Amino acid sequence: MADAVTGAFSFTGRAIAAQLLAEGREVMTLVRRPRPPDADPRIRTAPLAFDDPVALAASLRGIDTLYSTYWIRFERGELTFDEVVRRSEILIGAAGHAGVRRYVHVSVVNASPSAPTRYFVAKARLEDILRGSGLSHAIVRPTLTYGSGDILVNNLSWVLRRMPAFAIPGNGEYRLQPVHVEDVARIAVEAGRRSGDVEVDAAGPDILTFNRFVRLLAAAVDSSAWLFHAPRLVSHLGARALGLLVRDVMLTGDEITELTASLLVSGQPPLGRIGLPAWAAAHHDELGRTYHSELDRHFRLG
């Protein structure tokens, strides 16, 4: 049986594709950029052609389950959350026209029309579109996803390795529940096997305060950075200054809002099995060793 994954050469999509291949599935990926040299040769490719819905539907014929990880962390230029929702609706329509049996959408925990940031509101709007599509579907809602090759946890660790100080926004007592990318992939593939419509959170086994989260990563990378608490605005300005240094976006104001509102915690029993403390200790040599650019990975497509 053949499945399709958006972005199987990126982060979450790569983990989902690996899980499917390990189970003996044939995998096709919808991509926006050339095939990277380290890509698994078993994965065939087709363009993620939002401007040609007919061709997009044709590329999905014969696909059993489509796993969509397509999204953006933040708006940039003409690529807004509204535009990503519009494109995703085209993908949902193409899957319906192609006769795809099941659509698995990777959303975010606590997506809601009343959420305090546009990211979470837009995710909720796309969930509603999928519910109304008539497709058999699963909505998988990760918390903060980490793992080898991730951006947010890795780059936070990169800062802790190299900078003399690290500003924790606010009092740091808000909570988050990190989930390993392999757990997200397993949960998504399990949801893809099912037949009824499913909505499930993908959350790790550990709920941490942000204070503990930062100290845990600092210990893992042997950081000597001074950890101090600062107003959210000061933390945001510091992140913007670092972003200018590395020509990237380190952390947005909305992401600070999402963290300090404890939005990245699930209200469901955790399905993740991999704990961050043990993983960070085991990966201390690689964690934060190299900076991973969000703009290079998802916006500078040249």
PAMAR-628426 format. One line per 4 residues: number of its first residue (from 1); for each residue x, y, z of N, C-alpha, C. Coordinates in steps of 0.02 Angstrom, whole numbers, plus 50000, padded with zeros to 5 digits. Example, Ala and Ser with C-alpha at 12.3 -4.5 7.8 and 13.67 -1.06 7.14 Angstrom:
BEGIN
1 = 50660:49716:50390:50615:49775:50390:50660:49835:50390  50642:49888:50354:50684:49947:50357:50645:50002:50394
END
This chain:
BEGIN
1 = 50042:49941:50000:50000:50000:50000:50044:50062:50000  50021:50115:49966:50059:50177:49960:50028:50232:50002  50070:50269:50037:50049:50327:50075:50087:50388:50051  50060:50446:50064:50093:50509:50046:50105:50550:50109
5 = 50161:50586:50109:50180:50629:50165:50202:50696:50136  50177:50750:50164:50205:50815:50143:50270:50825:50182  50322:50847:50146:50385:50863:50179:50421:50805:50210  50426:50749:50174:50460:50690:50203:50536:50700:50207
9 = 50562:50756:50181:50633:50770:50186:50646:50826:50237  50595:50844:50275:50602:50896:50326:50607:50864:50395  50566:50884:50443:50574:50860:50512:50520:50811:50531  50460:50834:50547:50407:50788:50566:50389:50741:50509
13 = 50385:50767:50448:50370:50726:50391:50421:50671:50380  50484:50686:50393:50537:50636:50385:50527:50578:50435  50508:50595:50496:50497:50543:50546:50436:50500:50529  50383:50531:50502:50324:50493:50482:50342:50447:50424
17 = 50379:50472:50375:50399:50430:50318:50441:50371:50342  50488:50383:50388:50529:50328:50414:50487:50275:50449  50437:50297:50486:50393:50250:50520:50354:50208:50469  50329:50239:50417:50292:50203:50365:50337:50154:50328
21 = 50397:50175:50311:50443:50130:50276:50461:50070:50320  50469:50082:50385:50486:50028:50431:50430:49977:50434  50369:49998:50420:50311:49953:50421:50297:49922:50352  50343:49934:50304:50336:49904:50239:50291:49940:50191
25 = 50273:50003:50207:50231:50042:50162:50272:50075:50108  50242:50086:50050:50272:50126:49998:50257:50199:50013  50306:50243:50004:50298:50313:50024:50312:50359:49966  50267:50406:49955:50276:50461:49908:50274:50526:49948
29 = 50315:50574:49931:50314:50637:49966:50298:50695:49919  50260:50742:49944:50245:50804:49908:50294:50857:49933  50333:50886:49888:50387:50930:49908:50386:50996:49870  50419:51046:49899:50423:51112:49867:50494:51129:49844
33 = 50542:51086:49859:50611:51101:49841:50644:51039:49813  50704:51045:49783:50737:50987:49753:50751:50933:49805  50756:50872:49782:50770:50815:49824:50840:50822:49855  50847:50819:49921:50913:50825:49952:50955:50763:49941
37 = 51022:50770:49942:51065:50712:49928:51060:50656:49978  51039:50671:50040:51035:50619:50091:50965:50588:50096  50921:50603:50047:50853:50577:50050:50852:50502:50040  50805:50469:50075:50797:50397:50068:50776:50382:49996
41 = 50815:50340:49960:50800:50327:49890:50734:50290:49879  50706:50261:49932:50643:50226:49925:50583:50272:49918  50592:50336:49935:50537:50383:49934:50534:50417:49866  50477:50410:49832:50468:50446:49769:50438:50514:49783
45 = 50445:50560:49736:50425:50629:49747:50375:50652:49696  50335:50702:49716:50291:50739:49671:50287:50810:49697  50275:50858:49653:50273:50928:49675:50212:50942:49719  50222:50984:49770:50166:51008:49810:50138:51069:49774
49 = 50100:51054:49721:50080:51105:49671:50013:51137:49690  50014:51183:49736:49952:51216:49757:49921:51256:49700  49962:51278:49652:49936:51317:49596:49906:51274:49540  49908:51208:49549:49880:51163:49498:49844:51105:49533
53 = 49783:51118:49558:49747:51066:49596:49735:51002:49557  49728:51008:49490:49716:50948:49450:49778:50903:49451  49837:50933:49442:49899:50895:49445:49911:50867:49515  49893:50906:49565:49901:50884:49634:49858:50823:49648
57 = 49796:50824:49625:49751:50767:49633:49778:50706:49595  49805:50718:49535:49832:50662:49495:49890:50629:49531  49932:50668:49565:49989:50640:49600:49968:50598:49660  49906:50609:49685:49882:50573:49744:49839:50512:49727
61 = 49828:50499:49663:49789:50439:49645:49826:50376:49665  49790:50329:49695:49821:50268:49718:49849:50272:49788  49843:50332:49820:49868:50341:49888:49814:50320:49938  49834:50281:49987:49788:50259:50039:49778:50313:50092
65 = 49834:50336:50121:49831:50385:50175:49879:50442:50161  49855:50504:50169:49896:50563:50161:49909:50593:50230  49973:50602:50246:49994:50634:50309:50017:50705:50293  49981:50755:50317:49998:50824:50302:50031:50857:50362
69 = 50094:50878:50353:50129:50916:50404:50140:50988:50380  50110:51006:50324:50122:51071:50294:50098:51128:50339  50144:51173:50356:50127:51231:50397:50187:51277:50399  50180:51335:50432:50235:51381:50443:50237:51400:50517
73 = 50296:51414:50542:50301:51436:50613:50277:51507:50622  50290:51549:50572:50272:51620:50578:50259:51646:50507  50223:51701:50504:50208:51733:50440:50269:51772:50415  50278:51772:50349:50334:51808:50320:50315:51829:50249
77 = 50316:51894:50237:50298:51918:50171:50226:51899:50154  50217:51872:50094:50150:51852:50071:50129:51785:50099  50174:51749:50131:50156:51684:50158:50129:51693:50229  50063:51702:50233:50028:51714:50296:49994:51650:50318
81 = 49968:51650:50379:49930:51592:50403:49867:51583:50360  49836:51638:50340:49777:51633:50297:49795:51598:50231  49853:51615:50203:49873:51584:50141:49888:51510:50151  49918:51492:50207:49933:51421:50219:49868:51382:50229
85 = 49819:51412:50261:49753:51379:50268:49723:51369:50198  49727:51421:50156:49699:51416:50088:49733:51359:50050  49799:51356:50053:49836:51303:50017:49818:51234:50045  49812:51230:50111:49795:51165:50141:49725:51143:50121
89 = 49680:51191:50113:49612:51173:50089:49615:51145:50018  49660:51172:49977:49670:51145:49910:49695:51073:49914  49742:51059:49960:49768:50992:49969:49714:50944:49992  49671:50966:50038:49616:50924:50061:49569:50909:50002
93 = 49553:50959:49962:49510:50948:49904:49542:50901:49854  49607:50907:49842:49641:50863:49796:49640:50791:49821  49648:50782:49887:49645:50715:49915:49576:50684:49905  49523:50725:49913:49456:50700:49901:49445:50680:49829
97 = 49467:50721:49783:49459:50706:49712:49499:50644:49692  49555:50633:49724:49598:50576:49707:49574:50511:49737  49526:50514:49783:49502:50453:49815:49546:50429:49871  49584:50474:49902:49625:50455:49960:49579:50430:50015
101 = 49596:50373:50044:49552:50343:50095:49551:50383:50159  49609:50409:50180:49614:50440:50246:49663:50498:50245  49646:50551:50281:49687:50611:50284:49707:50622:50357  49772:50622:50370:49797:50634:50438:49830:50703:50439
105 = 49802:50747:50479:49825:50816:50483:49862:50827:50548  49924:50853:50544:49962:50869:50603:49948:50942:50622  49913:50951:50677:49892:51017:50699:49936:51039:50759  49907:51067:50810:49943:51086:50870:49897:51079:50930
109 = 49923:51060:50987:49884:51053:51047:49851:51119:51065  49789:51115:51089:49751:51174:51111:49736:51224:51056  49735:51201:50993:49712:51245:50939:49640:51266:50954  49626:51330:50946:49559:51355:50964:49546:51422:50931
113 = 49483:51434:50911:49467:51501:50883:49477:51557:50934  49479:51541:50998:49488:51592:51049:49560:51595:51076  49605:51561:51043:49675:51560:51066:49706:51630:51059  49759:51645:51097:49787:51712:51097:49834:51728:51040
117 = 49849:51680:50996:49893:51695:50939:49861:51671:50874  49881:51704:50819:49854:51687:50753:49873:51616:50733  49931:51592:50754:49952:51524:50738:49900:51473:50762  49881:51477:50825:49834:51429:50854:49764:51438:50825
121 = 49745:51500:50812:49679:51513:50783:49675:51485:50712  49727:51494:50673:49728:51469:50604:49728:51392:50603  49764:51362:50650:49763:51289:50655:49692:51264:50669  49657:51298:50713:49588:51278:50729:49543:51285:50668
125 = 49553:51338:50629:49512:51348:50569:49523:51292:50519  49586:51271:50511:49600:51217:50464:49571:51151:50489  49572:51140:50554:49539:51080:50581:49465:51079:50562  49432:51136:50567:49361:51139:50550:49350:51125:50476
129 = 49394:51149:50434:49389:51136:50362:49394:51061:50349  49441:51028:50382:49450:50956:50372:49388:50918:50398  49361:50939:50455:49301:50906:50482:49243:50910:50432  49239:50966:50397:49183:50975:50351:49196:50949:50281
133 = 49253:50917:50270:49273:50896:50202:49239:50831:50180  49213:50792:50228:49186:50727:50211:49237:50672:50207  49302:50689:50213:49354:50639:50211:49359:50603:50279  49373:50538:50276:49393:50503:50337:49458:50535:50361
137 = 49461:50555:50424:49520:50594:50444:49540:50582:50516  49602:50600:50530:49629:50603:50598:49663:50670:50607  49653:50701:50664:49687:50763:50682:49733:50746:50740  49798:50755:50729:49849:50740:50780:49878:50806:50803
141 = 49876:50818:50869:49896:50883:50896:49958:50876:50940  50017:50888:50912:50077:50886:50953:50083:50946:51000  50124:50937:51050:50143:50992:51094:50206:51024:51064  50259:51031:51101:50324:51056:51074:50364:50996:51051
145 = 50375:50990:50986:50409:50932:50958:50484:50942:50956  50521:50892:50979:50594:50896:50978:50622:50831:50950  50687:50830:50941:50721:50770:50915:50780:50792:50873  50820:50744:50851:50878:50761:50810:50856:50797:50746
149 = 50884:50857:50736:50866:50897:50678:50812:50948:50690  50786:50952:50752:50733:51002:50765:50763:51072:50768  50720:51121:50768:50743:51191:50767:50740:51223:50836  50681:51224:50868:50673:51264:50928:50716:51239:50986
153 = 50711:51175:51003:50750:51149:51060:50824:51150:51044  50842:51133:50982:50913:51134:50963:50942:51204:50968  50905:51253:50942:50932:51321:50941:50934:51353:51010  50887:51335:51052:50890:51358:51122:50954:51330:51154
157 = 50969:51267:51139:51030:51235:51166:51092:51267:51135  51088:51287:51072:51144:51322:51039:51160:51387:51076  51107:51424:51095:51117:51486:51132:51149:51471:51200  51125:51420:51234:51152:51403:51299:51226:51382:51294
161 = 51245:51352:51239:51315:51332:51230:51361:51392:51220  51335:51445:51187:51380:51497:51161:51373:51566:51195  51317:51579:51225:51306:51646:51252:51319:51648:51327  51342:51705:51352:51357:51710:51424:51295:51714:51468
165 = 51237:51732:51438:51176:51739:51478:51116:51718:51436  51064:51697:51472:51002:51676:51439:50943:51704:51479  50900:51743:51444:50843:51774:51478:50782:51729:51475  50756:51710:51532:50694:51671:51537:50635:51720:51540
169 = 50588:51716:51493:50532:51763:51494:50489:51754:51556  50474:51810:51590:50430:51807:51648:50460:51768:51705  50416:51734:51744:50441:51698:51803:50464:51627:51787  50451:51604:51726:50474:51537:51706:50435:51480:51736
173 = 50381:51494:51772:50344:51440:51805:50286:51414:51762  50277:51440:51703:50229:51412:51656:50256:51344:51632  50211:51303:51603:50229:51233:51590:50229:51217:51515  50266:51166:51498:50264:51137:51431:50274:51062:51436
177 = 50256:51027:51384:50255:50953:51385:50287:50928:51320  50353:50929:51314:50386:50913:51251:50372:50841:51229  50369:50832:51163:50357:50766:51135:50409:50752:51081  50438:50691:51083:50489:50674:51034:50457:50662:50966
181 = 50492:50681:50913:50465:50676:50846:50448:50604:50827  50486:50555:50853:50469:50485:50838:50404:50464:50870  50389:50492:50928:50324:50479:50959:50268:50510:50917  50279:50572:50892:50229:50603:50850:50216:50560:50788
185 = 50270:50535:50758:50263:50494:50697:50224:50430:50712  50240:50398:50768:50205:50336:50786:50131:50349:50798  50116:50402:50834:50046:50419:50850:50008:50435:50785  50041:50472:50740:50008:50489:50677:49994:50428:50634
189 = 50043:50383:50629:50034:50323:50588:49981:50277:50619  49980:50272:50685:49927:50232:50717:49858:50263:50703  49853:50329:50703:49790:50362:50687:49772:50351:50614  49822:50347:50571:49810:50335:50500:49782:50266:50485
193 = 49797:50218:50527:49773:50149:50517:49699:50143:50533  49674:50187:50575:49606:50181:50599:49556:50202:50545  49493:50188:50556:49442:50204:50506:49397:50262:50526  49380:50267:50590:49337:50322:50612:49375:50387:50619
197 = 49338:50443:50620:49370:50508:50630:49398:50512:50701  49460:50536:50706:49497:50535:50769:49529:50602:50781  49528:50625:50844:49565:50684:50864:49604:50666:50927  49671:50672:50923:49713:50648:50977:49773:50694:50987
201 = 49791:50706:51050:49851:50744:51065:49912:50699:51063  49968:50728:51040:50032:50694:51043:50076:50732:51092  50080:50705:51152:50117:50739:51207:50164:50690:51239  50220:50716:51263:50270:50674:51296:50253:50658:51367
205 = 50292:50616:51400:50277:50593:51467:50294:50644:51522  50331:50698:51505:50355:50744:51556:50323:50813:51548  50293:50838:51602:50270:50907:51604:50320:50946:51647  50351:50997:51616:50405:51035:51648:50387:51108:51653
209 = 50409:51142:51705:50408:51215:51703:50461:51237:51654  50453:51297:51627:50504:51321:51581:50571:51329:51616  50570:51348:51680:50632:51352:51719:50670:51285:51718  50633:51231:51732:50665:51166:51733:50687:51144:51663
213 = 50646:51160:51613:50662:51143:51544:50729:51175:51524  50738:51239:51538:50799:51274:51519:50859:51246:51558  50850:51235:51623:50905:51208:51663:50924:51138:51642  50875:51099:51622:50888:51031:51597:50932:51033:51534
217 = 50914:51077:51487:50954:51083:51426:51023:51113:51441  51025:51160:51486:51090:51190:51504:51137:51137:51533  51110:51094:51576:51151:51040:51604:51173:50991:51550  51129:50977:51503:51145:50928:51450:51203:50952:51406
221 = 51208:51018:51396:51261:51044:51352:51317:51076:51391  51319:51064:51457:51372:51092:51501:51377:51168:51494  51320:51201:51494:51318:51273:51486:51338:51308:51550  51376:51362:51542:51392:51405:51600:51356:51472:51595
225 = 51306:51476:51552:51269:51539:51543:51232:51558:51607  51230:51623:51619:51191:51649:51675:51118:51649:51655  51077:51614:51693:51005:51611:51680:50970:51662:51724  50933:51706:51694:50899:51758:51733:50829:51769:51704
229 = 50784:51796:51747:50716:51810:51726:50711:51882:51702  50673:51890:51648:50666:51957:51618:50594:51966:51595  50571:52028:51590:50505:52040:51560:50501:52010:51490  50441:51991:51470:50433:51959:51404:50459:52002:51348
233 = 50449:52067:51352:50473:52112:51300:50549:52111:51295  50582:52109:51352:50655:52106:51351:50679:52041:51320  50646:51986:51337:50664:51921:51307:50654:51922:51232  50599:51952:51211:50585:51955:51139:50637:51998:51103
237 = 50655:52054:51132:50706:52097:51100:50773:52061:51097  50790:52023:51149:50852:51984:51148:50851:51932:51093  50793:51898:51085:50787:51848:51032:50792:51880:50963  50764:51940:50955:50769:51974:50891:50841:51994:50876
241 = 50877:52016:50928:50947:52034:50917:50989:51974:50896  50977:51917:50929:51012:51856:50909:50992:51836:50838  50929:51846:50821:50906:51830:50753:50943:51870:50701  50956:51933:50715:50994:51974:50668:51065:51947:50661
245 = 51092:51922:50715:51160:51895:50714:51166:51834:50670  51115:51790:50673:51118:51727:50635:51076:51729:50571  51047:51787:50556:51005:51797:50496:50946:51747:50496  50911:51746:50552:50856:51700:50559:50806:51730:50608
249 = 50751:51695:50619:50702:51713:50671:50710:51663:50728  50735:51686:50784:50749:51640:50840:50684:51622:50877  50646:51671:50897:50585:51660:50936:50540:51721:50926  50478:51708:50910:50432:51764:50897:50396:51784:50961
253 = 50367:51844:50959:50327:51866:51015:50268:51821:51028  50236:51796:50974:50181:51749:50982:50203:51684:51015  50262:51660:50998:50287:51599:51029:50300:51609:51103  50323:51668:51122:50331:51682:51193:50263:51683:51228
257 = 50213:51712:51195:50144:51711:51222:50120:51640:51231  50130:51597:51181:50108:51528:51185:50142:51490:51241  50207:51503:51250:50243:51471:51305:50217:51494:51372  50213:51560:51381:50196:51586:51448:50122:51573:51465
261 = 50081:51558:51416:50011:51540:51428:50003:51465:51441  50058:51428:51442:50057:51355:51452:50013:51320:51401  50014:51345:51339:49973:51314:51287:50001:51247:51263  50066:51236:51276:50098:51176:51250:50096:51119:51300
265 = 50038:51112:51332:50025:51058:51380:49958:51026:51360  49956:50961:51358:49895:50925:51341:49852:50910:51402  49788:50908:51391:49742:50887:51444:49726:50813:51441  49756:50777:51393:49744:50706:51385:49801:50665:51416
269 = 49789:50601:51432:49844:50559:51454:49899:50557:51401  49962:50562:51420:50016:50566:51370:50024:50500:51331  50031:50506:51266:50043:50448:51224:50117:50440:51206  50156:50493:51217:50228:50490:51204:50264:50446:51255
273 = 50316:50413:51233:50354:50368:51276:50425:50391:51290  50451:50435:51248:50520:50457:51254:50522:50519:51297  50559:50517:51352:50564:50573:51398:50620:50620:51379  50609:50685:51384:50660:50734:51366:50722:50730:51410
277 = 50717:50722:51477:50778:50721:51517:50828:50668:51495  50805:50607:51485:50850:50553:51465:50875:50565:51394  50831:50589:51349:50852:50600:51280:50905:50654:51276  50895:50710:51312:50943:50765:51310:51011:50743:51337
281 = 51011:50704:51391:51074:50679:51418:51110:50634:51369  51072:50592:51334:51102:50545:51286:51127:50580:51223  51100:50639:51208:51118:50674:51146:51156:50739:51160  51191:50741:51217:51224:50803:51236:51278:50825:51187
285 = 51310:50777:51153:51363:50795:51106:51336:50831:51044  51276:50813:51020:51249:50844:50960:51202:50902:50975  51172:50902:51033:51119:50951:51049:51148:51022:51050  51123:51065:51005:51145:51134:51003:51215:51143:50975
289 = 51244:51092:50947:51312:51098:50920:51313:51141:50857  51261:51133:50815:51255:51171:50753:51189:51208:50752  51190:51270:50728:51129:51310:50724:51087:51286:50664  51021:51279:50674:50976:51259:50620:50931:51318:50603
293 = 50936:51341:50541:50900:51401:50520:50829:51386:50496  50779:51418:50527:50710:51412:50504:50701:51442:50435  50732:51500:50424:50724:51533:50359:50756:51492:50303  50814:51462:50316:50845:51420:50265:50804:51358:50251
297 = 50775:51329:50302:50739:51266:50294:50672:51275:50259  50636:51329:50274:50567:51334:50251:50550:51395:50209  50595:51445:50206:50578:51504:50168:50627:51519:50111  50691:51505:50122:50740:51516:50068:50745:51453:50027
301 = 50700:51447:49979:50692:51384:49943:50735:51379:49881  50775:51430:49865:50810:51434:49802:50843:51372:49776
END
